[in-house]
Amino acid sequence: MTKPLQDRIALVTGASRGIGRAVALRFAQLGAEVVCVARTQGALEELDDAISAEGGKAVLVPEDLTRPDSIEAIARAVAERYGKLDILVGNAGMLGGELTPVGHGGTQMLERIFALNVTANWRLINAFDPLLRRSESGRAIFTTDPVAHNNSPFWGAYAASKAALETLALTWAAEVGTITKIKVNLVAPCPIATRLRGQAFPGEDPYSLRRPEQITNYYVTLAQADCQSHARIVLVD
């Protein structure tokens, strides 16, 4: 029986842990060959072992997406190896440290958060738009956060970065929606037991939260070739 993502080429950022790891593993289980991008070599190797144990295929890319030219180099390698990209998952993100009032936060923290949460995704779009256009059904999925719309105290820098990411992705969606087969969407998860959540709420019991693997169906649905969802922010409740 053909798997839902059989022979599709996917790239997942932030793949070494949390939602990114769960999505990469699930995509591989469903037949995709997954390019797994993250900074931590050891965690990527553990993911590769998990994917291989189930007969899946993965390519490991230990890379810091905020490093100059890193994303562009990855795109060139993907182009040389596959000639296209079917699925892009822009999942890598950071909280940036302790939550602080807007009036007390330094610009260095803001710049660090935006470098990964916004600028890296801008560069992903620029680098992989041509490769997604070569696919018969290019799909791009970005991980956002409901906090972008909540005006929650102390979340200013992180929330602003996710609001900027949403605007960026939805603008791109408007640009490609009528002239290409690319579909662009975002997923806004409910509270999930991730490292970022633990940094924000260090006293919270992680076992009271949903696990990353419990929400991968949202990403799978948006990644499939027959999915017609476009320019949506999908809320995970």
Secondary structure as GFF3:
##gff-version 3
##sequence-region A 1 237
A	DSSP	beta_strand	9	13	.	.	.	ID=ss1
A	DSSP	alpha_helix	18	29	.	.	.	ID=ss2
A	DSSP	beta_strand	33	38	.	.	.	ID=ss3
A	DSSP	alpha_helix	41	53	.	.	.	ID=ss4
A	DSSP	beta_strand	57	62	.	.	.	ID=ss5
A	DSSP	alpha_helix	70	82	.	.	.	ID=ss6
A	DSSP	beta_strand	87	90	.	.	.	ID=ss7
A	DSSP	alpha_helix	107	114	.	.	.	ID=ss8
A	DSSP	pi_helix	115	119	.	.	.	ID=ss9
A	DSSP	alpha_helix	120	133	.	.	.	ID=ss10
A	DSSP	beta_strand	139	143	.	.	.	ID=ss11
A	DSSP	three_ten_helix	146	149	.	.	.	ID=ss12
A	DSSP	alpha_helix	156	176	.	.	.	ID=ss13
A	DSSP	beta_strand	183	188	.	.	.	ID=ss14
A	DSSP	alpha_helix	195	200	.	.	.	ID=ss15
A	DSSP	three_ten_helix	206	208	.	.	.	ID=ss16
A	DSSP	three_ten_helix	212	215	.	.	.	ID=ss17
A	DSSP	alpha_helix	216	223	.	.	.	ID=ss18
A	DSSP	beta_strand	232	235	.	.	.	ID=ss19
###
